[in-house]
Amino acid sequence: MKETNCWIPYEQRRGHRADFKVHYRFYPEAEGGRKLLPFQGYRSDFSYEGDDLRETGVFAIHPEFEDENGDVVLDLTSPVPAEGTARM
């Protein structure tokens, strides 16, 4: 399998558009957040306030980060922006 440094957007790979878009911000380490920013392809776990994690477990979401122009970030060699928009 040939390795590539270019992300293939979900819409192209899976044939459907994102369900919704979010504005995100990764908290810096000084605010109790991340030491390093993630790269495109990052998967995150989440839960809803009030969930009993022993019963529900956690959910996973697969954001597809966008650049400042609203285009999907294709570069897999650089971290995504610390703040911006992502397709979900």
N, C-alpha and C positions, 0 to 999 in steps of 0.2 A: 504494500500500500504506500503510495507516494505521500510524503509529509508536505503540508502547505502552511504558509503563514497568513492565509487569507480565510476569514470567516465566510461561510455560505449562509445567507439569511434563511431563517425558518420558512418564510413565505416561499422561497425558491425550493428549499429542500422538502417541505411538507405540503406545499400547495394550498396553504390557507394563511389568512392574515392574522395579525395579533388580535386578541380579544379586547385589550384595553391598553392605555398608555399611562405611565406614572411619571411624576417628577420625583427624583430621588436625591439624597445627599448622604454620602458616606461620612460618618463622624471620624474626625482625626483622632489619633492616639491621645492627644491632650484632652479630648472630651470623652475619653473612655471607649473610643472606637478602634478602628483599624490602624495597624502599623504600616501596612502596604495596601495600595489600591488593587482591586481584582482586575482580571483581564476579561475580554469578551468570552463567553462560554461559562461564566461563573454561575453556579447554582446555589440558591440560598434556601434555608429552612426557615419556617415561620410558624407561629401559632396565634390564635386569637385570644384577646384578653378574656379571662374567665374559663378558658379551656382547662380541663384536668388532663395533663399530658400523659398520665398513666392510662387514660381511657382513649383519648383521641390521637395520641402521638403528635408528631409535627407534620406539617405540609411542606412541600417543596415548590418553588417557583423558578422559572427559567427566564430571567430577563434578557432582553436583547437591547443592549445599550446603543444610543444614538449619539451622533456628533452634534456640534452646534448648529448645523443646518437641518437636523431632523433625519439624516440618513443613517442607516445602520453602520456602526463601526465595524470595518472589515479587517483591520490590522490586529493580528493576534500577538504581535511582539511588543506592544505598548499597553500600559494600564488604561482603563477607561477613565473618563473625567470623574473628578471627585463629586461633582454635582451635575445633574442634567436630566434628560428624559430617557425612558426605556420602554420598549414594547413588551407586553406580557401576553 
